[in-house]
Amino acid sequence: MIDGSGERYDVAVIGAGMAGMAAALFAAQRGLSCILIGSSGSLLFASGLLDLLAVQPVAERRLWSSPYAALAALAQAQPEHPLARIDPSAIGTAFQTLVSALASAGLDYAPLGEHNSNVLTSIGTVKTSFGVPLTMVAGVAALGQRPPCLLLDFRGLREFSARQIAATLADGWPALRHQRIDFPGFEAMPEVNAVHLARALETRETRARTIALIQPLLGDARVVGLPAILGLGRAREVHAEFEARLGVPVFEIPTMPTSVPGLRLLQAMEAVASVHGVRRQQSSVRALTFDGSTALLELDVQAGARVSAGAVVLATGRFSGRGLTADRQGVRESLLGLPVQQPASREAWHQRDFLDPTGHAINRAGLRTDGDFRPLDASGQSAWPGLFAIGSILADQDWMRAKCGSGLAVATAWSAIAQIAHQLRGTEPETSTR
Ligand SMILES: Cc1cc2nc3c(=O)[nH]c(=O)nc-3n(C[C@H](O)[C@H](O)[C@H](O)COP(=O)(O)OP(=O)(O)OC[C@H]3O[C@@H](n4cnc5c(N)ncnc54)[C@H](O)[C@@H]3O)c2cc1C
């Protein structure tokens, strides 16, 4: 229980999105005591795919099959980009560490190689990503080879139409069939929810009934695709049973947020953080002050509740996370009032054309940092030696257009925690930044 007397940690991470969760995990794995403060709602919106870097330059929408080649191009063209400032081998290690930790919580990803993969989306388009959940992998091969394939959806499941996906892909994939079925036990419901279906498939009986409905529809299909509903915490087991009993590879297609793969990712991140001893506090930090080598954080759980830490990681996100706030005067960093790099006036925030390929200047606004991701104060110096900023709050990046959301979060988390471990524990400095 946190009270007025406070608790002391090596590291306090503020914000529990992808960046904050990854930072807390990496800190705990290095033996640092860590508290992770904030609600984790934002991770729910993730698709479960872990993007590293797919598009560079953003203005040309150039897609890369190798995220590492894309990183090299980024380093040449935009050396100030946060991902361009981190050694690619450290980025690879960070992803590998994350994916291994997720596997220990029962969430499997395909082995990470050197390449991005193309994944089918729920509207029949293709998304290029790096870390692909194992339940989606057969879809990557199917999209490449286009064999006879049965696409399924479920009556009442909104925003997912196998017919629409098949229609979008019909020209290049004539052997793609689609079929709609009733989900066993939910036949009377006009509307069904992916999370409810995923939970239902964790029971042996519903699994058996669903598979029995699909078997007669298989025909010549050599692969089966369906919306991402193959279980929550037990997706490994549910997916394996579908493949074994249908006798063909089975793949999930990510659905719109809030999605089952996003929920799986959130639950697995929460589980690994807990196993590694991260103290979780579901509240907000309302004030952050510094006293010599100690940071003092005031929480909103109760009057006077506070914790102290030797280092702080600011992972509070952008506007939706409320790490940044916009008003008539411009964009502000919400907690400390740190200077935000931003366009000179509001008129310059957006391009005239909303779909302008170069993106909007406001999306590249954010915190400037030193080479180790310490945010800078108004004088251009690091605001406090133990304060680090990571993830989407950083300036000079447009993660949505570059398709580097998880990459930015995970790589900057890794880099900041390596530096914190060095500072607090005197471990050998690592060349995680360049
Ligand atoms: C719809 C959607 C789809 C996405 N799909 C993908 C995808 O397919 N692949 C991919 O790689 N990435 C994807 N992402 C991006 C990724 O999941 C992350 O959202 C993104 O990388 C930003 O993460 P972040 O941790 O920096 O910020 P956020 O996710 O915004 O998290 C910041 C957190 O800080 C908290 N916070 C703010 N202020 C305080 C405070 N004072 N005290 C405590 N907590 C505070 C907020 O509540 C919030 O939870 C997607 C994101 C969205 C929104």
The ligand as an SDF file (V2000), in Angstrom:
LIG
                    3D

 53 58  0  0  0  0  0  0  0  0999 V2000
   -5.6670    1.9100  -32.7860 C   0  0  0  0  0  0  0  0  0  0  0  0
   -4.2170    1.5870  -32.5980 C   0  0  0  0  0  0  0  0  0  0  0  0
   -3.6640    0.5320  -33.3030 C   0  0  0  0  0  0  0  0  0  0  0  0
   -2.3250    0.2230  -33.1450 C   0  0  0  0  0  0  0  0  0  0  0  0
   -1.8120   -0.8040  -33.8650 N   0  0  0  0  0  0  0  0  0  0  0  0
   -0.4990   -1.0800  -33.7570 C   0  0  0  0  0  0  0  0  0  0  0  0
    0.0820   -2.1330  -34.5240 C   0  0  0  0  0  0  0  0  0  0  0  0
   -0.5750   -2.8070  -35.3080 O   0  0  0  0  0  0  0  0  0  0  0  0
    1.4020   -2.3660  -34.3800 N   0  0  0  0  0  0  0  0  0  0  0  0
    2.1900   -1.6110  -33.5420 C   0  0  0  0  0  0  0  0  0  0  0  0
    3.3740   -1.8730  -33.4500 O   0  0  0  0  0  0  0  0  0  0  0  0
    1.6620   -0.6110  -32.8100 N   0  0  0  0  0  0  0  0  0  0  0  0
    0.3500   -0.3260  -32.9000 C   0  0  0  0  0  0  0  0  0  0  0  0
   -0.1940    0.6890  -32.1670 N   0  0  0  0  0  0  0  0  0  0  0  0
    0.7160    1.5560  -31.3880 C   0  0  0  0  0  0  0  0  0  0  0  0
    1.1640    1.0510  -30.0330 C   0  0  0  0  0  0  0  0  0  0  0  0
    0.3140    0.1050  -29.4570 O   0  0  0  0  0  0  0  0  0  0  0  0
    1.3020    2.2140  -29.0370 C   0  0  0  0  0  0  0  0  0  0  0  0
    0.0710    2.8150  -28.8270 O   0  0  0  0  0  0  0  0  0  0  0  0
    2.1970    3.2820  -29.4890 C   0  0  0  0  0  0  0  0  0  0  0  0
    3.4230    2.6860  -29.7650 O   0  0  0  0  0  0  0  0  0  0  0  0
    2.3460    4.3710  -28.3930 C   0  0  0  0  0  0  0  0  0  0  0  0
    2.6990    3.8130  -27.1650 O   0  0  0  0  0  0  0  0  0  0  0  0
    3.1090    4.6790  -25.9140 P   0  0  0  0  0  0  0  0  0  0  0  0
    3.3080    3.7160  -24.7920 O   0  0  0  0  0  0  0  0  0  0  0  0
    4.1820    5.6170  -26.2570 O   0  0  0  0  0  0  0  0  0  0  0  0
    1.8380    5.6180  -25.5890 O   0  0  0  0  0  0  0  0  0  0  0  0
    0.3590    5.2750  -25.1540 P   0  0  0  0  0  0  0  0  0  0  0  0
   -0.0290    3.9730  -25.7060 O   0  0  0  0  0  0  0  0  0  0  0  0
   -0.4690    6.4440  -25.4840 O   0  0  0  0  0  0  0  0  0  0  0  0
    0.4350    5.1090  -23.5640 O   0  0  0  0  0  0  0  0  0  0  0  0
    0.6230    6.2050  -22.6860 C   0  0  0  0  0  0  0  0  0  0  0  0
   -0.0200    5.8740  -21.3700 C   0  0  0  0  0  0  0  0  0  0  0  0
    0.3790    6.8290  -20.3950 O   0  0  0  0  0  0  0  0  0  0  0  0
   -0.7010    7.0670  -19.5320 C   0  0  0  0  0  0  0  0  0  0  0  0
   -0.4890    8.3520  -18.8260 N   0  0  0  0  0  0  0  0  0  0  0  0
   -0.4600    9.6070  -19.3480 C   0  0  0  0  0  0  0  0  0  0  0  0
   -0.2510   10.5140  -18.3680 N   0  0  0  0  0  0  0  0  0  0  0  0
   -0.1320    9.8180  -17.2040 C   0  0  0  0  0  0  0  0  0  0  0  0
    0.0810   10.1910  -15.8410 C   0  0  0  0  0  0  0  0  0  0  0  0
    0.2440   11.4590  -15.4650 N   0  0  0  0  0  0  0  0  0  0  0  0
    0.1280    9.2170  -14.8970 N   0  0  0  0  0  0  0  0  0  0  0  0
   -0.0260    7.9100  -15.2480 C   0  0  0  0  0  0  0  0  0  0  0  0
   -0.2380    7.5050  -16.5290 N   0  0  0  0  0  0  0  0  0  0  0  0
   -0.2900    8.4360  -17.4980 C   0  0  0  0  0  0  0  0  0  0  0  0
   -1.9120    7.0530  -20.4490 C   0  0  0  0  0  0  0  0  0  0  0  0
   -3.0830    6.8040  -19.7290 O   0  0  0  0  0  0  0  0  0  0  0  0
   -1.5580    5.9200  -21.4100 C   0  0  0  0  0  0  0  0  0  0  0  0
   -2.0880    4.7000  -20.9660 O   0  0  0  0  0  0  0  0  0  0  0  0
   -1.5200    0.9960  -32.2750 C   0  0  0  0  0  0  0  0  0  0  0  0
   -2.0850    2.0420  -31.5490 C   0  0  0  0  0  0  0  0  0  0  0  0
   -3.4080    2.3500  -31.7090 C   0  0  0  0  0  0  0  0  0  0  0  0
   -3.9660    3.5060  -30.9220 C   0  0  0  0  0  0  0  0  0  0  0  0
  1  2  1  0
  2  3  1  0
  2 52  2  0
  3  4  2  0
  4  5  1  0
  4 50  1  0
  5  6  2  0
  6  7  1  0
  6 13  1  0
  7  8  2  0
  7  9  1  0
  9 10  1  0
 10 11  2  0
 10 12  1  0
 12 13  2  0
 13 14  1  0
 14 15  1  0
 14 50  1  0
 15 16  1  0
 16 17  1  0
 16 18  1  0
 18 19  1  0
 18 20  1  0
 20 21  1  0
 20 22  1  0
 22 23  1  0
 23 24  1  0
 24 25  2  0
 24 26  1  0
 24 27  1  0
 27 28  1  0
 28 29  2  0
 28 30  1  0
 28 31  1  0
 31 32  1  0
 32 33  1  0
 33 34  1  0
 33 48  1  0
 34 35  1  0
 35 36  1  0
 35 46  1  0
 36 37  1  0
 36 45  1  0
 37 38  2  0
 38 39  1  0
 39 40  1  0
 39 45  2  0
 40 41  1  0
 40 42  2  0
 42 43  1  0
 43 44  2  0
 44 45  1  0
 46 47  1  0
 46 48  1  0
 48 49  1  0
 50 51  2  0
 51 52  1  0
 52 53  1  0
M  END
$$$$
